[in-house]
Amino acid sequence: MEILNVSAECFPLAKVGGLADVVGALPKYQQKEGVHSKVIMPLYGNDFMKNLHLNLEYKNHLTLGKLHYDFKIFTPEEPFDFPVFMVQIPGLFDRPEIYSYDDDVERFLAFQLAVLDWLLSLDKKPSIVHSHDHQTGFISFLMSHAAGYESLKEIPTVFTIHNAQYQGQFGYDKLRYFPEFDLKKMGLIDWDGAINPLATAIKCSWRVTTVSPGYLEELKSNANGLEQLIDQESEKFSGILNGIDTRVWNPETDKHLVKNYSNKASK
């Protein structure tokens, strides 16, 4: 089995919060269980990623309406615990920060289109595409309903909600960025009169997970307006408790702590 994780963050390459920790640990432990798990993410202009030595894997061109972008996909020469692919899109991701730019809609939609274009080029497709949070929320919709990606529609999709308070919604004036799809499916990308990638992922993914069973219960009453949708799609939801990478988050060895400690009694 091969799993492709699609994410905006992955520790230690780019991190804002817990999303990076999960995506940086889950594939590592899946690999140990004999599952071939890899990650694809944007190539940012942060200090860590700028210092990597990279090998070119793929290049092509994409359009967002009338906007045109060349993109390349690289792998790092330095081995990680699992395969990592990084999407370089000059003009969109060659910046130090991950989020909070005025063109985040364009940035992450372009990233998703680049990922899908690369998937089309692969002779061996992944067994599962696992997307994370709203920055990758259109992956399952496009795989199932966009004309150019019909060959991907039989690949099972999983989507994990790490934080439902951030949904990435935007107005219909940006519908022009989408590749051709059946307009009868417009309702799949809409929630409360806006295009909402988190809602889209919930509607279109084969399965949806949350970062713990407790968080799933919380979302039933506090999902920033998506409570009804989560109730409607409840049969596809599972709450799975996130683990941690104890090799990284170990208070006995963590160099960032003033004093290391453990729960073992001192002699």
RAVENVEN-V48293 format. One record per pair of residues at least 24 apart in sequence whose C-alpha atoms are under 7 Angstrom apart, sorted by the first residue. I is the first residue (numbers start at 1). J is the second residue. If there is no record, write none. Layout:
# RAVENVEN-V48293
I&J / I&J
This chain:
# RAVENVEN-V48293
1&35 / 1&36 / 1&127 / 2&35 / 2&36 / 2&37 / 2&126 / 2&127 / 2&128 / 3&36 / 3&37 / 3&38 / 3&126 / 3&127 / 3&128 / 3&129 / 3&130 / 4&37 / 4&38 / 4&39 / 4&126 / 4&128 / 4&129 / 4&130 / 5&38 / 5&39 / 5&40 / 5&129 / 5&130 / 5&131 / 6&39 / 6&40 / 6&41 / 6&130 / 6&131 / 6&132 / 6&136 / 7&40 / 7&41 / 7&131 / 7&132 / 7&136 / 8&41 / 8&42 / 8&135 / 9&41 / 13&48 / 13&49 / 19&162 / 25&244 / 25&245 / 27&82 / 28&81 / 28&82 / 37&82 / 38&82 / 38&83 / 38&84 / 39&83 / 39&84 / 39&85 / 40&84 / 40&85 / 40&86 / 41&85 / 41&86 / 41&87 / 42&86 / 42&87 / 42&88 / 42&93 / 42&111 / 43&86 / 43&87 / 43&88 / 43&93 / 44&93 / 44&94 / 44&95 / 44&96 / 45&93 / 45&94 / 45&95 / 45&96 / 46&95 / 46&96 / 46&97 / 52&76 / 53&77 / 62&114 / 64&177 / 64&178 / 65&176 / 65&177 / 108&135 / 112&136 / 112&139 / 127&155 / 128&155 / 128&156 / 128&157 / 129&156 / 129&157 / 129&158 / 130&157 / 130&158 / 130&159 / 131&158 / 131&159 / 131&160 / 132&159 / 132&160 / 132&161 / 133&160 / 133&161 / 133&162 / 133&198 / 134&167 / 134&168 / 134&197 / 134&198 / 137&197 / 137&198 / 137&200 / 137&201 / 138&197 / 138&200 / 138&201 / 140&201 / 140&204 / 140&205 / 141&200 / 141&201 / 141&204 / 145&181 / 145&182 / 146&179 / 146&180 / 146&181 / 147&180 / 147&181 / 156&206 / 157&205 / 157&206 / 157&207 / 158&205 / 158&206 / 158&207 / 158&208 / 159&201 / 159&205 / 159&207 / 159&208 / 159&209 / 160&208 / 160&209 / 160&210 / 161&209 / 161&210 / 161&211 / 162&210 / 162&211 / 164&223 / 164&224 / 165&223 / 165&224 / 167&196 / 167&197 / 167&198 / 168&196 / 168&197 / 169&194 / 169&195 / 169&196 / 169&197 / 170&194 / 170&195 / 170&196 / 171&195 / 207&236 / 207&237 / 208&236 / 208&237 / 208&238 / 209&237 / 209&238 / 209&239 / 209&240 / 210&238 / 210&239 / 210&240 / 211&239 / 211&240 / 211&241 / 211&242 / 212&239 / 212&240 / 212&241 / 212&242 / 213&239 / 213&240 / 213&241
